[in-house]
């Protein structure tokens, strides 16, 4: 009976030890890849041409974006609303200061969330 209880204890402790070692192996995100994000409902901007594609109001145009620059808004994605008049946009920037214009404008959109 004692041997059975000892074996049962080993079987029960083994998953706990495996979980603890797995948590120690968890890789954290490199701080260089952690950015600020903002979700906002905004009207569309842009004429729809190749030089000026339709995008959310605060999204930079292709001419304003540089693949080597890590300042300002560095990425975004927008999903149109059902009626096509508004967009749900996620903007990504390395610092919160890049969103100063967006966060101070309370007239055209609805801020849903902001944070890292």
Secondary structure, DSSP 4 states (H G I P E B T S, - for coil): -HHHHHHHHHHHHHHHHHHHHHHHTPPPPPGGG--EEEEEEEEEES-SSSSS--EETTSPPTTT--TT--SSEEEEEEEE-TTSSEEEEEEEESSGGGGHHHHH--SS-EEEEEE-
